[in-house]
């Protein structure tokens, strides 16, 4: 459920520039005070709020065009022709020329921060604007979700060339403080992106106001430094923005600026404190109090008796497991004794759960559960409906009844009987919110492998490490008893949902539960419950065996940022579109599972559908929810790849590194809660490791994308060099002496000279008089040296050379393929070898492909070989009869 925004009252940035605006009847200039987002759309409104020198030329187009295009199918061609001429003339008034590349972008009235990427755009040239205009309108008109939208257009000059592009944002989802920014940069053509951060600390440095200057940037590594200027400008305005930018090799341009507006949300503490808690102590007439016999058959009841044996508080539970009564209920007959019990229990708000007698964990998860029931009629209707399902299942089943337990937060904890570290995941509201939404993570060090040695008075010494993430949504109960997905009100979106004391108590009791069960467990906790009823803040509610080695999150295939695109699953409609193939386009697409419809929160069939579709199509499921929850387990069991947005540090499987690290790294990892194994190197082994480390750090310096990263990598290189000097027992002066000597003999590297080629002078030239003067005359002057840009330099230095060779011996044929790849090349490359024909009774054609990519200081190679072993049909001229026959290969 998205929050509504009052765009007139809450904006920090307003237009400061006039706009050339095209309508059906005229082209007019809208002054800043006359510009409204309802008229020009969100994208155009945002660009008008920026210093004009930071943007590329643009104009606005009225929503009349899209509205008329959608309603008049027969006159579309004429309509586009009329508007295209007017738009082109208007674009020339702001400095665009017919040969300029342009973008036509939707600038919907509702196309704000919350709906980024939901609309469409098309590229073209101003001289042929009718082609791009028709393409953009066709995309908008074919999108059924946009048929009722008011969509003006934005015609914008494109950056040429587009050497790099990316995002820059200080949205609240990125950082709690609006002075902190995260950026993403993608190099043109490579598809490889890198991330950077901008942290403004005005008490350390105050940037000059450069709103009247271009964002000049001669080097790609300077981009993040240049972007500090608009970041500081927005910070001083108190705005949270999402910029899109492009770089042409000389200047950075801002091409989109979406402002994040504050939203209305829910205060989970106030809502919790406002709830009335009433526990009904029932003398049942039809229902039964739970017993050891019930515990022997039903897992949820068995858990309760584990807690009782450990002197942990529980809520009063009542059970209905009589198969005859359940059968009567399925037929619509309600015993009066049951009606009487239900009437009494709903006085305190009632929740009814179901359980089945089975050891199958998948079947036990996500069993039917009611919402908060406050009327006997509604409760009985729910029981009757579910009785029909229980009878059909033909399994031993039960209804479990208890009064609703108001809790401020919910948590999942993982505990191992023999491991001191307890990871905890928590979120405001009900446990269902933890299944799919971003949440907080904690790791508690209980300081002992035997929890019995941790006496209650030592719990305060436990060490808690917390990671509070941005939390937009949580699940809560409304006054009517309905459970809904709601928006959190700041500051609770960043505020931790557990106290340190709660974390320590949960960790302590979770360890005790795991020891009682004698195996690792995942435990659901209600936190912030009524102290008068339970004598403590947190109570365990449910636990099950948890094998972390089978339920670990998949490793991310790329570094995730808030800018990653994915297909969002929120409703049953989204699931249906996924089933019908309307959502996924190619392998590697991401599906973000975040349902807001209550019916989907506990629907494991929906999770099965999503998981199986993702696996079949090679898509990746992105989950913000808890890895200890039922939802993660159900998705993982389908075999799909599940990426966890906020994975635990020190919680996943064992990692082997076997690499030299800085001296304090093991200590830092231990503080995070991981168990560390180290070894110490000495003498020759350490020197060898340091030399290898220098190569590794040099590659990281090569791959650094911004100035701050270059500084950091240079510091790493310098640290390794200093260590080598120390271990080789040489002095800095000795190295400096070698450096000075080489500089005097050969010079340094400050001039940026590239040796392009050399040429041998013919021997006959030596007989010429004044040979030296003649030779010097052939040398080009330094002033004639060609200036080479980055693209040309990389094109020359990343050339891949290939050659083949053949060796023939009696009974043997060896075909060799040599490929020379520069070690500095980082992008994916592919080389196909020349085809070689092997003659014989059955002619064969042999060829292959070598594909590689460097990641850091490691190369990944893929070698494929094709052999055509079909007999070649030769024509009279000795050539293959069919090209298809020659191309028939097998790998």
Order of alpha helices (4+ residues) and beta strands (2+ residues): alpha-beta-beta-alpha-alpha-beta-alpha-alpha-beta-beta-alpha-beta-beta-beta-beta-beta-alpha-beta-beta-alpha-beta-alpha-alpha-beta-alpha-alpha-beta-alpha-alpha-beta-beta-beta-beta-beta-beta-beta-alpha-beta-alpha-beta-beta-alpha-beta-alpha-alpha-beta-alpha-beta-alpha-alpha-alpha-alpha-alpha-alpha-beta-beta-beta-beta-beta-beta-alpha
